[in-house]
Amino acid sequence: MRQGDGIVQEETFGPVLTVQPFVDGTEALRLANDVRFGLAAGVWPSDHDRAVRATRILHTGLVWVNTHGTTVSEMPHGGVEHPGYGSDLSLSGLLDHSQAKHVML
């Protein structure tokens, strides 16, 4: 919640799913990457090589291939672009919330 001009407003957030037509895989990936929040994406191809290409092109912190919603705590979870602050879970998430300092005396 945030307060502005004496009015309390609730801020809401996702999940957000868009369903829109596309001509081919190239356009589908362009549309998927044309968002401010790169949290997660899912692809459902029958071809393994096509799935690998899509995961490389998608600008997201997590890509599910032929599944949805599963995560494991050993792997980082976070987005790219404007999703919020850094990563959660795993050593990567811990390092995101740490600051190294090198002191030499």
Secondary structure by P-SEA (a helix, b strand, c coil): ccccccbbbbbbbccbbbbbbbccaaaaaaaaaccccccccccccccaaaaaaaaaacccccccccccccccccccccccccccccccccaaaaaaabbbbbbcc
